[in-house]
Amino acid sequence: MTHHLAPKISLVVFIDALGWEVLKGRHFMETQLPFRRKLRSVFGFSSACIPSILTGLMPREHRHWSFFYYSPKTSPFKPLRLLGRLPRALVDRGRVRNLISKLIKRLYRYTGYFQLYNIPFKYVDKFDYCEKKDLFVPGGMNRGQNIFDYLERAGVPYHVSDWRVSEQTNLDALKADLTQGKITFALLYMASMDALLHEVGKGSPQVDQKLAWYETQLEEVLRVAGEHYAQVRLFVCSDHGMATIHTHFDLMSKIEGLGLEFGRDYTATYDSTMGRFWFHNPVARERIVALLEQVPQGRILRQPELERLGCDFECDQFGELIFLVNAGVLIVPSHMGLKPITGMHGYHPDDADSDASLLCNVEPPNDPQAITDVFQLMRAESGA
């Protein structure tokens, strides 16, 4: 049978939020994947991390970071302002928001991940959205090229998952392609660990159950690949980890207590771990800065630090001031969610819970140290 085997397949399995600290003390695929290292993440949520993995670039270079940014001139959401007149009890329901998000995505033909979250409709026309295109196709980045641009140009026969469908559907699609023996590189996308960790936290036995399920599935992938390829190289990586929430912090009320007018004096978006501000007069800047400097739950990130983190954006695209809370603190309510949750990410990359993982069955090429290095690993493995 061996003369029918294709020479080599490189499989990269991306498991969202499979952090180094999440794996600590757990025996996940230790014999199958003996080469293990932690990777430094980038500052931001998955909306920043995934583009960095796919391009090898920092956020300031690929221009993907938090979903919403202040840009009234380019905002596509002006028609939604009318919804601001409806009772918030209706329009802030998760189901209603999901439905409106789906409609907009279809109307505007957005191919990327699109979700309105809890941005108030009366202010939504002040914002634009950064992920309008599908990240997992050639030409998917706001700036720069992703791995799929390289794969297409090099004519590499590859497989990539569809992030819109279930993990099981993606596993089945990959195995079907492996049995053909034609692809030489595959990227399998597994998203549901992230949702589970948000819900139950990294210490839950449900996380052990989920890891056991991944182990069973990946062993099956290895078995199928081994039947059709002489060499199977497997790399499991993630984008960030997950911190356990210990403190809820209502940043919005604190800012609103200053007596400034949203939209006239300042504009802000409140993500789960940061407040991002744009100032429309010096008084607003002065008062907000003075307040934030007194808040023990977090700190203002200054320009030199944002430069080090690769998040110093042209024209302060994602905020003139960025206030980041400490690991384990959750801004609630926020524009990302109105209710408390158990786990969160999007803290400083120096925090241990931010670290991502790389687990391999061979020594990884180019000595990867950070999630941006996964891009170089994929290029080396695919020959793109």
N, C-alpha and C positions, 0 to 999 in steps of 0.2 A: 504493500500500500504506500510506502513512504515516497515513492517516485511521484505520487500525485500531490504531495504537500506543497503549498506555496511557501516561499522561503521565510518571510517574516511579517508579523503584524505588531504594530505598536498601539496599545490601547491606553487612552487617558480617560480616567473616570473622575468626573468632577462631582463631589458630594458637598452641597451647599452647607456651610456652617460646621463642617467636621474639624473643629479646632483642636490644636495640640493639647489644650487643657481638657477638652471634652474626652479625648482618648486616654488621658492619664489614668493609670490604674485599671484600664480595661484591656483585655487581650484580643484586640481586633486584628485578625489575619496576620498574626506575628510570624508564623512559619512561612506563609505564602509571600509575604511582603516584608522581608527582613531589613531592607534599607529604609530607614525612617528618619525624618528630620522635620524640625519646625521651620516654618517660613514666616517672615515678617509680612504683615498685611499692609494695605494702604489705608490712609485715613478716609473714612466715609462708609457708606452702606454697600450692599451688593451692587447697587447702581454705579458705584465707583470701582469696586474690586473686580467685578467680572470683566469690564472693559480693559482693566490693567492686565489681567491674566491673558486676555485674547490679543493684546497688542504689545505687551512688554513696556508700555509707556505709563508715565505718571498721570494723574487726573488733569493737571494743567496742560498736558500735551494732547490727550485724546478728547478733552472737554466734556467728559461725562462725570457728574458728581451726584449731588442730590437732585431729585427729579425736578423740583420747581425752582425757578429763579425770577427775580423782579425784572420785567421787561414789558411795560404797558404798550409800547409801540408795536411789538411783534406778537403780543398775546393772541392766541387763537380762540380764547374762551369768552370773548365779549358777549356772545349770545346767551351765555349761561348766567349772566348777571341777574336776569329776570327771575331766576330761581331763588335768588336772595330774598324775594318778597314772600316766599312761601314759609310756613312755620318750620323752624329748625327741627322740631320733633319729627317731622316727616322727612325732610331732605337730608338729615344727618344719619338716617338709618343705613346700616351697612348694605342691606339689600338694594335700597333705592340708589345709593351711591354706585354700587356695582353695575346696576342696570344703566345708569346714565353714562358711566365710564365705557361700557360696551358700545353704547350708541355712538358716542363721540369717536371712539376708536374706528368704528365702521365708517362713519360719515367722513372723517378726515383721512381715512385710509392709513392710519398708523399701523406699522407692522411690528413695532417694539412692544415691550411690556408697558401697558398704560393703565393707570389707576388714579382717580381723583383724590382718593383718601378723604381727609376732612378739611380741605381748604374751604373756607367760608365762601359761598357763592357770591355774596355781595362784594368780595374783593378779588374773585378769581380772574377778573379781566386785567389784573395788574401783573399776572404771572405768565411765563412761557414754560414749556416742558422740554427736558433734555433728551429723552429716549424715545424719539418718534419712529426710529428704524430698528429692525431686527438686528441685534448684535451678532447673531450667529450665521450671518451670510456675508459674502464679499460686499464691500462698500457699506457695511453696517455702522461704521464709526462716524462721529461728528468730525473728527480729524484724525489723520493717520490711517494705517492699514492694519487689519486684523489677520489672524492666522489663515482665515479662509481666502483672503486676497492672495496670500502666498501659495496656498495649496492649489488654487485654481490656476495661477500663473505657471506653476511648476508641473501642472498636469497630474498631480498626485491623486490616485483613486482613493477617496476617503468616505467615511460615514460620520454624520453628525446627528445628534438627537434633536427632536422637536420639543422645545421647552414648554410648549402649550399643552402637551399631553401627559398622561400618567407615567410614573417610573416603570411600571410593568409593560406598558406599550412600548416605551423606549428600549427596554431590555429585549423584548421580542423582536423589535426591528433590527437591533444590533446583531442578535444571534442569526437572524435570517440572512443578513449580509455576510456574516462570517462563514456560513455554510457554502456560500458561493466561491469563497477563496480569492476574490478579485481585489478587495480593498487592501491597502497596506497601512492605513492609519485610521483610527476612530476616536471620536470624542463623545463619551457617554455622559449625559447630563442628568443628575439626580437631585431634585430640589426639595423633597419633603422633610428631610432632617431639620432644615431651617425652621419650618413651621412648627414642628414638634418641639424643638428646643425653646422657641418663643413661648410656647404654651406650658410646658412642664419643667423647663430648666434642665441644666446638664446633669444633675444628680439623680434624676428619676430612673427607676427600673425600666420605664418605657423606652429610654434611650438605649439600654442594653438589648432590649427586644428588637429595636430597629436595626442596631448594628449586627445582630445575629442574622436578621433577614438579609441585610446587605452582603454579609459573608456568604450565605447560601447562594445568593444570586450571582455573586462574582465568581464563586467556585464553578458554577455552571457555565458562566461565560468563558472562563479559562478552559474548561473541559471541551466546549464546542470549538473554541479557537485552536486548541491543541490537536483536534481531529483534522484540521484543515491547513495548519501552518507548522512549519518545522521549528520556528522560534516565536514565542509569545512574550512580548515585553509589556508589563502592566504597571501603570502609574496611577495612584489614587491621590487626588489633591483637593484642597478646599480654598475658600476665599477669605475666611475669617473664623473666629470662634464664637462663643456666647458667654456673656456674664450673667450671673444670677442677680436679679433686682432686689435691693434691700431698702431703697428710699424712693418715695414718690415726691415729685417737686412740681408745683404749679407756677412755672415761669410766666405764663401768659397773664395771670392775675396780677403778678408783681409789676409787669410792664404797664398793664392797663391802669394800675393804681397811680401812675405818674401824671395822669390827666392830659396826656398827649393824644392827638387824633391819628388813628391808623389811616394811612393813605394820604394824609395831608402833612403831618409832621414826620412820620416814619412809615416804613413798610417792613413787615417781618414774616418769616416762616418759622414755625416751630416744629422741628423734626423730633424724633423720640429722644435724641441725645444732644441736640444742639439748637440754639436759637440763632437765626441768621438775620441781620438787620441792614436796612438801607435808610439813610437819613436825608430828610428833605429840608432841614434847617439846622443851624448850629446848636440851638437850644435843645432840640430832641437828642442830638448826639451826646451833648454834655450830660443830660439827665439820665439817659439810658446807660452810658458808660459808668457814671457815678454809682448807679444802682448795682450794675453787674459786678463792679469791683468789690462790693460788700457781700456778695453771695458766696457762702462757703461750699455750696454743692457743685461748683464748677469754676471755670476761669475763661477769660478772654484770650484767644490765640492771637499773638502778635505776628506782625509781618515776617520777621526772620524765621519763626517757627513754621509758619505756613509754607515758606520757601523750602525749608528742610523736608516738609511732608509732601512736597510736590503739589500743593493745593493753593498756590498763589496765582489766581486766575486773572487773565486780562480784564481790565475795566471792572474789577471786583464783581465778576459775573454772578457768583453764588453768594455774595454778601459783602458789604463794606466792613462789617464786624461779625466775627464768628465766636459765639460763646459755647464752649463745650462743657458738659457736665462730667463729673467723676464717674469712673466705672462702677456700675451697680445702681446708679441714680437714673430714674426714668422721668422724663418730662411728660406729665399727664395732667390735664388733657393736652394733646398736641395736634398738629395738623395731620399727623400720621395715625392717630388713634385716640379715642376718648376714654378708653378703659385701661386699667393696669394689666400688665402681662408679667409672666414669671422670668423670662430671659430676654436679653437685648444685646445687640452689638452696635458698632458705630462709635466706639470710644477711641481713645488715643491708641495708636499702634504700639506704643511702649507698654501698654497694659498687657499682662500675660494672657488674659482671656481673648485678646485680639488675634493672637498667633494662629496661623493656619497650619495645615499639615501636608506633608508629601510622603507617601508610602510606596515603595517600589519593589519589584522582584529582581531588579538588576541595579547596579550602581547608576544613579541618574547622571546624564551628561551635563557638563558645564557647571558643576557644583552649585546648584540653586540655593539661594539664601532668602529670597523674598518671593512673593506671589508673582511679581513681574517677570521673574526668571522662568516661570512655567512656560511662557511664550517661547523662549529660546530652547527649552527642552522639547516643545512640540515641533519646532522647526528642525531641530537636530534629528529627532525621531522619524519625522515624516520625509526628511530630505528636501523640504520646500525651501 
